[in-house]
């Protein structure tokens, strides 16, 4: 059974988390009283995606502050910000460039100065400042960070609940809003989050807007520290389109909406789940990279990639339909030229299930962008395919695969629909890796940005992080237990299809197979290749 809610248990003697606006209000009042100051400024610093109107009104209704403001009312006009962002990004026919903007670029200087004068004139009472940049308006006595996962933000963008940061564009296309969010909004918020994560007083979690949760900064940071000392699983998220296979492995009900994309390790979008005295609390995995980068990722990964983990695992399924869209990974220099960054998009497919006639389709790059001459690769279970840059590809049909990327899909170019001509099965055969190793051996499947290895084993097997984060997935066998040779962490259960991460600082760890004695197990292990 797939673990849909993998949480890290954090025990504490005192109350440290609350659910519901009434309980949150009571704790805020208690914190104000403890400060013992005539005037208390509460800054609720927000990540892009929070429902500002709802959250602000709920807090204001209960706290009844003597003065309050939304930071969005202090921003420049939407049209001015939109033009600024447009100039910083590439043209609309290509993915955008990172804008390099910060929160301070959003504020209208006159509006900001006016509100600061007003706040300074208040000598006693409670002042509530809410929104992105709230912590910059005035030195807060109480700092609350209202966090949000990228995945939930995307759902709100898709539904039209919200627009981009500072823009009145909730009705714009999802694709355009996502592009601006990726290249601008999230980068703007990340800059400030890195500064505040180590000392904010509370974290406010509203991924489920109807069930707001508050936790002390100390307990969340304690949870993040614990997450670097043990194996961890991310809370998986599912895109309800056409996925319905693998339910016998993952526990997804056949009565639920079918799922085509099952995201298992997407570092910039995944959440960690903590349980604080019985209350489940979500925190973006990014917070772990921001708060403990070297303990989590490793010193060399941080040196090369900053606080970004260049490994993404997505499950895709085309057993009941055919993928119709070709993608193309630009070569690194094209990404540098058009995007202003050094991402290298590399894509591989590992076959988890392959029905008779399972195909992955590649196209002749010399024919692009004219009519594509499609080459079909016949595939079997446990085959691995590394897609070369510059080759149009699509997932084909009749397969369930793990897609392994080094960068978000926004760095892949969608090839416009064109006539697909002759299908041949013999081209590109050299890029398919068939399973060759026997029990107890390791095969290196890819050694580009990601070093991807597969181990077949039926007895205990030991690995070492060597100071770099490891990402693992059981692709054959029912389950394994991850153990520390020095008992540094509790035994950790991982089932088939569950991606788990071994933080860099753990060092040695042992994998023990469960189930039938001497049954072959297979494990994929991804690390950042030496650069």
ZAMARGU-4260 file (C-alpha; in steps of 0.2 Angstrom, whole numbers, plus 5000, padded with zeros to 4 digits):
<rodrens>
0) 5000/5000/5000 | 5007/5017/4995 | 5010/5029/5009 | 5000/5044/5004 | 5003/5054/5020
5) 5021/5051/5025 | 5025/5062/5040 | 5039/5065/5052 | 5034/5064/5070 | 5040/5078/5081
10) 5037/5076/5099 | 5036/5091/5111 | 5030/5094/5129 | 5022/5111/5126 | 5008/5116/5114
15) 5016/5121/5098 | 5003/5120/5084 | 4985/5126/5082 | 4971/5123/5069 | 4957/5135/5064
20) 4956/5154/5065 | 4949/5154/5082 | 4964/5144/5090 | 4976/5154/5079 | 4969/5171/5086
25) 4970/5165/5104 | 4989/5160/5102 | 4992/5177/5093 | 4984/5186/5108 | 4994/5176/5120
30) 5010/5180/5110 | 5005/5199/5110 | 5003/5198/5129 | 5020/5190/5132 | 5028/5204/5122
35) 5022/5216/5135 | 5024/5231/5124 | 5012/5246/5122 | 5013/5244/5103 | 5014/5228/5094
40) 5017/5227/5075 | 5012/5210/5068 | 5019/5206/5051 | 5011/5192/5041 | 5024/5189/5028
45) 5017/5179/5013 | 5022/5168/4999 | 5014/5170/4982 | 4998/5160/4981 | 4991/5163/4998
50) 4972/5169/4998 | 4976/5187/5004 | 4958/5193/5005 | 4952/5178/5015 | 4966/5176/5027
55) 4968/5195/5030 | 4949/5197/5034 | 4949/5182/5046 | 4964/5188/5055 | 4957/5206/5056
60) 4940/5201/5061 | 4947/5192/5076 | 4962/5203/5081 | 4953/5219/5079 | 4969/5229/5076
65) 4970/5247/5079 | 4978/5249/5061 | 4980/5237/5047 | 4985/5236/5029 | 4988/5224/5014
70) 5005/5226/5006 | 4997/5224/4989 | 4989/5242/4992 | 5007/5248/4993 | 5013/5241/4977
75) 5015/5250/4961 | 5000/5250/4949 | 4997/5233/4940 | 5001/5240/4923 | 5018/5247/4928
80) 5023/5230/4936 | 5017/5221/4921 | 5028/5231/4909 | 5043/5229/4921 | 5041/5211/4921
85) 5038/5210/4902 | 5054/5219/4899 | 5064/5208/4910 | 5057/5192/4902 | 5060/5185/4885
90) 5047/5186/4871 | 5031/5177/4872 | 5036/5163/4860 | 5050/5157/4871 | 5051/5153/4890
95) 5055/5168/4900 | 5071/5174/4908 | 5073/5176/4927 | 5068/5194/4930 | 5080/5197/4945
100) 5067/5208/4954 | 5065/5209/4973 | 5051/5213/4984 | 5057/5231/4986 | 5055/5233/4967
105) 5036/5231/4970 | 5033/5245/4982 | 5028/5262/4977 | 5040/5273/4987 | 5027/5287/4991
110) 5014/5274/4997 | 5027/5265/5007 | 5033/5281/5015 | 5015/5286/5019 | 5011/5270/5028
115) 5027/5270/5038 | 5024/5288/5044 | 5006/5282/5049 | 5013/5267/5059 | 5026/5277/5067
120) 5013/5289/5074 | 5004/5275/5083 | 5010/5274/5100 | 5000/5259/5107 | 4989/5245/5101
125) 4991/5232/5088 | 4996/5235/5070 | 4993/5221/5057 | 5003/5221/5041 | 4998/5207/5029
130) 5005/5201/5012 | 5021/5199/5002 | 5034/5211/5009 | 5025/5214/5026 | 5041/5211/5035
135) 5049/5226/5026 | 5036/5239/5029 | 5040/5241/5048 | 5051/5231/5060 | 5038/5218/5067
140) 5037/5213/5085 | 5029/5197/5080 | 5033/5189/5063 | 5022/5176/5055 | 5027/5168/5039
145) 5012/5162/5028 | 5019/5148/5018 | 5012/5140/5002 | 5017/5125/4991 | 5020/5128/4973
150) 5008/5114/4969 | 4994/5122/4978 | 4998/5139/4970 | 4997/5131/4953 | 4980/5124/4956
155) 4974/5141/4962 | 4982/5149/4946 | 4973/5136/4935 | 4956/5139/4943 | 4958/5158/4941
160) 4958/5160/4960 | 4973/5171/4960 | 4984/5180/4948 | 5003/5184/4948 | 5011/5194/4962
165) 5005/5212/4961 | 4996/5209/4944 | 4977/5210/4941 | 4978/5195/4929 | 4968/5181/4937
170) 4959/5178/4921 | 4975/5176/4911 | 4979/5159/4904 | 4987/5147/4916 | 5002/5145/4905
175) 5006/5163/4905 | 5003/5165/4924 | 5014/5149/4927 | 5028/5156/4917 | 5028/5173/4927
180) 5026/5164/4943 | 5041/5152/4939 | 5053/5166/4932 | 5048/5180/4944 | 5035/5178/4958
185) 5043/5162/4966 | 5061/5169/4964 | 5055/5186/4972 | 5048/5176/4987 | 5062/5164/4989
190) 5074/5178/4992 | 5065/5184/5007 | 5061/5167/5013 | 5079/5163/5014 | 5082/5178/5026
195) 5067/5175/5037 | 5066/5156/5039 | 5079/5155/5053 | 5070/5168/5064 | 5051/5170/5061
200) 5041/5167/5076 | 5027/5157/5068 | 5023/5148/5051 | 5005/5149/5045 | 5000/5135/5033
205) 4985/5137/5022 | 4987/5125/5008 | 4969/5120/5013 | 4962/5137/5015 | 4947/5130/5025
210) 4959/5123/5038 | 4972/5135/5042 | 4986/5129/5054 | 4999/5138/5064 | 5015/5131/5071
215) 5029/5140/5081 | 5045/5144/5071 | 5055/5134/5084 | 5045/5118/5081 | 5045/5119/5062
220) 5064/5122/5062 | 5066/5107/5074 | 5056/5097/5061 | 5068/5103/5047 | 5083/5098/5057
225) 5076/5081/5061 | 5073/5079/5042 | 5091/5080/5038 | 5095/5066/5051 | 5084/5052/5043
230) 5078/5046/5027 | 5063/5056/5021 | 5048/5054/5009 | 5039/5069/5001 | 5020/5070/5001
235) 5016/5065/4984 | 5004/5074/4973 | 4993/5068/4958 | 4987/5077/4943 | 4970/5070/4940
240) 4969/5067/4921 | 4971/5050/4915 | 4980/5040/4928 | 4972/5024/4934 | 4986/5011/4933
245) 4997/5006/4947 | 4983/5007/4960 | 4987/4990/4966 | 5004/4997/4971 | 5000/5015/4976
250) 4983/5012/4984 | 4974/5025/4973 | 4956/5020/4972 | 4949/5015/4955 | 4934/5025/4960
255) 4944/5041/4962 | 4948/5053/4947 | 4960/5044/4936 | 4978/5050/4936 | 4991/5052/4922
260) 5005/5061/4931 | 5010/5056/4948 | 5024/5067/4955 | 5035/5058/4968 | 5050/5069/4969
265) 5049/5087/4963 | 5060/5097/4975 | 5053/5114/4971 | 5035/5108/4972 | 5035/5094/4985
270) 5030/5096/5003 | 5036/5088/5019 | 5023/5083/5031 | 5026/5084/5050 | 5016/5079/5064
275) 5016/5090/5079 | 5007/5083/5094 | 4995/5075/5083 | 4992/5089/5070 | 4998/5086/5052
280) 5008/5102/5046 | 5014/5104/5028 | 5030/5113/5024 | 5038/5115/5007 | 5053/5104/5004
285) 5062/5120/4998 | 5062/5126/5016 | 5074/5111/5020 | 5086/5117/5006 | 5085/5135/5012
290) 5087/5131/5031 | 5100/5117/5030 | 5107/5117/5013 | 5123/5108/5016 | 5116/5095/5028
295) 5102/5091/5016 | 5110/5093/4998 | 5129/5092/5002 | 5142/5105/5001 | 5147/5101/4983
300) 5129/5101/4977 | 5126/5118/4985 | 5142/5125/4977 | 5137/5120/4959 | 5118/5122/4960
305) 5114/5133/4975 | 5099/5127/4985 | 5092/5118/4970 | 5091/5099/4969 | 5093/5095/4950
310) 5084/5078/4951 | 5065/5076/4947 | 5055/5060/4947 | 5038/5059/4939 | 5028/5044/4935
315) 5018/5044/4919 | 5006/5032/4911 | 5001/5029/4893 | 4994/5012/4895 | 4976/5018/4890
320) 4980/5032/4879 | 4994/5039/4868 | 5004/5054/4872 | 5001/5067/4858 | 5014/5080/4862
325) 5032/5081/4857 | 5045/5089/4869 | 5062/5095/4865 | 5077/5098/4877 | 5087/5112/4871
330) 5106/5111/4872 | 5114/5120/4887 | 5120/5135/4877 | 5102/5138/4870 | 5096/5139/4888
335) 5110/5151/4893 | 5106/5162/4877 | 5087/5162/4879 | 5084/5161/4898 | 5100/5168/4906
340) 5104/5153/4917 | 5114/5138/4916 | 5101/5124/4918 | 5104/5109/4908 | 5088/5099/4904
345) 5091/5080/4903 | 5077/5068/4902 | 5077/5049/4905 | 5063/5036/4905 | 5064/5020/4916
350) 5051/5007/4911 | 5041/5001/4927 | 5028/4992/4916 | 5027/4989/4898 | 5012/4981/4889
355) 5015/4972/4873 | 5019/4985/4859 | 5025/4998/4872 | 5033/5012/4863 | 5043/5028/4866
360) 5044/5039/4851 | 5058/5050/4845 | 5059/5061/4830 | 5073/5065/4818 | 5080/5081/4823
365) 5085/5085/4805 | 5066/5085/4800 | 5061/5097/4814 | 5052/5109/4813 | 5045/5101/4796
370) 5035/5085/4796 | 5042/5074/4809 | 5049/5057/4805 | 5045/5047/4820 | 5055/5032/4826
375) 5047/5020/4838 | 5058/5012/4851 | 5051/4995/4857 | 5053/4994/4876 | 5052/4981/4890
380) 5051/4982/4909 | 5066/4989/4917 | 5073/4997/4901 | 5081/5014/4902 | 5081/5027/4889
385) 5091/5043/4890 | 5085/5057/4878 | 5099/5066/4870 | 5097/5086/4869 | 5090/5092/4853
390) 5079/5076/4849 | 5060/5078/4849 | 5052/5065/4860 | 5036/5059/4868 | 5031/5045/4880
395) 5022/5035/4866 | 5010/5022/4872 | 5006/5006/4882 | 5019/5010/4896 | 5021/5016/4914
400) 5037/5025/4916 | 5047/5035/4928 | 5052/5051/4920 | 5069/5058/4927 | 5073/5076/4923
405) 5087/5088/4929 | 5076/5103/4928 | 5057/5108/4927 | 5048/5104/4911 | 5047/5123/4908
410) 5064/5121/4901 | 5058/5109/4888 | 5051/5116/4872 | 5034/5110/4866 | 5036/5105/4847
415) 5021/5112/4838 | 5009/5099/4830 | 5015/5094/4813 | 5012/5079/4802 | 5021/5063/4808
420) 5028/5053/4794 | 5035/5036/4793 | 5037/5025/4809 | 5053/5015/4810 | 5059/5004/4825
425) 5078/5003/4822 | 5084/5021/4824 | 5091/5027/4840 | 5093/5010/4847 | 5109/5014/4855
430) 5101/5025/4868 | 5091/5011/4876 | 5099/5002/4891 | 5092/4984/4894 | 5094/4976/4911
435) 5111/4967/4911 | 5118/4965/4929 | 5114/4950/4939 | 5110/4949/4958 | 5122/4959/4969
440) 5129/4970/4954 | 5127/4988/4951 | 5124/4996/4933 | 5127/5014/4930 | 5112/5019/4918
445) 5117/5038/4916 | 5132/5048/4922 | 5128/5066/4915 | 5121/5079/4927 | 5113/5064/4937
450) 5122/5048/4941 | 5108/5035/4940 | 5113/5018/4945 | 5102/5002/4947 | 5106/4988/4960
455) 5099/4971/4960 | 5100/4962/4977 | 5091/4949/4988 | 5102/4952/5003 | 5107/4967/5013
460) 5116/4981/5003 | 5125/4996/5010 | 5128/5013/5002 | 5136/5029/5008 | 5131/5047/5003
465) 5149/5053/5002 | 5143/5070/5007 | 5129/5071/4993 | 5111/5069/4993 | 5104/5052/4987
470) 5087/5049/4979 | 5081/5032/4979 | 5066/5022/4972 | 5062/5003/4973 | 5057/4997/4956
475) 5056/4978/4959 | 5051/4970/4975 | 5038/4973/4988 | 5047/4984/5001 | 5064/4987/5010
480) 5069/4994/5026 | 5082/5007/5027 | 5094/5006/5042 | 5108/5015/5050 | 5123/5004/5054
485) 5127/5016/5069 | 5108/5017/5074 | 5108/5036/5070 | 5090/5035/5064 | 5075/5023/5066
490) 5072/5009/5053 | 5063/5017/5039 | 5051/5007/5028 | 5050/5011/5009 | 5038/5002/4998
495) 5038/4999/4979 | 5036/5015/4970 | 5039/5026/4984 | 5053/5039/4981 | 5064/5043/4997
500) 5078/5054/5000 | 5094/5051/5010 | 5101/5068/5016 | 5119/5071/5013 | 5125/5071/5031
505) 5118/5054/5035 | 5133/5045/5027 | 5132/5026/5028 | 5115/5017/5026 | 5109/5000/5024
510) 5095/4993/5013 | 5087/4977/5019 | 5074/4968/5007 | 5057/4962/5014 | 5046/4949/5007
515) 5050/4932/5000 | 5067/4926/5005 | 5080/4928/4990 | 5067/4937/4980 | 5077/4949/4968
520) 5074/4967/4972 | 5079/4982/4961 | 5083/4999/4967 | 5086/5015/4957 | 5098/5027/4965
525) 5101/5045/4959 | 5115/5057/4965 | 5122/5073/4957 | 5136/5067/4946 | 5154/5075/4949
530) 5156/5091/4939
</rodrens>
